């Protein structure tokens, strides 16, 4: 959130906002952090920071609701500022006295003096009424270099002058303290708003919204100024540490004497994300860099070279050589807003999708358009994909449409045309993906959306204006699918990999679309937003890895996916959220775009470190045991063993007198009973998925179906299918808010009859007998406390029993504690 540099440029201090804020002091020579200060302002982080002139002290101002300056570390002193002072967002030390500093917000300037004992401050007023003139908003403040005064720049182009309160001096009285300052003058120096105010040598320096840099002497008389037509509103200025050279090509000052105006070189940064170096010897402006001034949400890596394309909402498209860290070519689409980018598999084409629905197909080297732009989408183009032979380009937009373009030959030249489009989904599309048919070299196209539909298109049957659908498959029952990828061919069977909002990853057979496996995905604060299979490792082709992003993290996971949490790792990449992910052609680097932070970060993939973490996490079932409450030696595991062996008794019949065949397996039909006994209540569809996952696990290799499961595989199945974070009271209360109504006491309740009807009619259908069996078992009113044998419960009289046990109006707490039998968590102290 803020940064400052010591006078000798040796030390750099950075600070951030949000939870667990840090203040870090860096050695600028080595780039190594030398001091980290934790929780200097735990209420919200840091809004402003400054280093004293002698580099001995650091002051920070909090960004929370209650602000306070704090010389950081173990604070020498601190104080809370009154709410009337407003938000303070700038602070600077007095160069002549490190025990004094000044801060300001938009409407208030505050002067401070600190010592080992306390921190004193004063907030003198300066408003439109003070001098009968418009003041504007305050920007920055500085101390005078010759006396005890101070100045503040304003958005009205004025400088507010502060001086000590005059009173009759007493004998041996110390000089006035800075917190006794008051506004003594409001000096109009220009018409344009002042954005930056600082001191260089013996000059006051102002920067403004017009891009001008002006220099004033100690009497606030204009000495000289610098301007350039291509410089926008200035955000910051930094002067060289090296003194001015003795060259003679300096401009003359504006004073009557006309002396040479000698000043240090400086660097400007502007509001439109441009940095200029200004050589005062000859007044030469050099543009050092020009970065996106709006959000960056589109990145794509070249499939064969060390190139990455970056697109911004301001229409700036750039291609970088990330090995040399140089920009090779750029193009600005005036009035355009780039939303997505995609290279063709051969790397000779680059497609760009825009917020207005326009699609440009560009030459990947020159960024020149190879054909007229297309505009068949009626919303921002969010996803793009080329077919493996570069014959087709598919896009998806926010208007829920999938559009396909194809390359054709006309008069001996290759060009592109619009094939067809289709509103194939009812909710936001999360991805479009080209693949290859298993029995031919023809492309196949898939799309996945939040309507839980996986749609495959029939390109061979599609024609101009008609995009044919081959099949639709519902891939989720309750969760929301978020992304998909082609799973690498690690065995005889081919899969499509998806990730959903419940932190689960699923493998679907590419032909039948049957869910063949469900595993626990990375659980790093938010579900996976995008994933990409890293290219084959040339040193070990059998090892494959998956790169992914969550809301604010980037990570890598070892394949095959099996739910082992040690197989993945993740790092925070963009605190305000990551917008896109791309992998280099060789898998050595990952690139993430931060969206509104306008930043693209390059990450080096360290696969040996991830492999080592897997080894340290334990072998075989040890990582899964650790995911159970209490681990391998806990009560939960022993209870699971008891249920597992009881299921063997059930499978042979509880009351049988025949000799039992004791084994380490149970029939697949017993899986749902043991799952429910452990507190996981899967739906009928999920039960079918679990049984099919085990039943067909060896079918492709052996042609036989598995009919039983051992304890180790059952634990893996339980870990991977159960909810990642259990059933929370928050979700139950949310359901009652949606389905219920307010009773006389203002509580959210559901009528008993309405609840029973909802349970029967919504979601998976339940008969009255099934509902009665479930509820009487949960309430403990079944004569035997539950079903000991399938189909032995007598539901007669259940209705009367339920009326007695369940009140007419049911609250979330009654449903949780009395029906489900779950503990209600205590509310956290506010």
Order of alpha helices (4+ residues) and beta strands (2+ residues): beta-beta-beta-beta-beta-beta-beta-beta-beta-beta-beta-alpha-beta-beta-beta-beta-beta-beta-beta-beta-beta-beta-beta-beta-beta-beta-beta-beta-beta-beta-beta-beta-beta-beta-beta-beta-beta-beta-beta-beta-beta-beta-beta-beta-beta-beta-beta-beta-beta-beta-alpha-alpha-alpha-beta-alpha-alpha-alpha-beta-alpha-alpha-beta-beta-alpha-alpha-alpha-beta
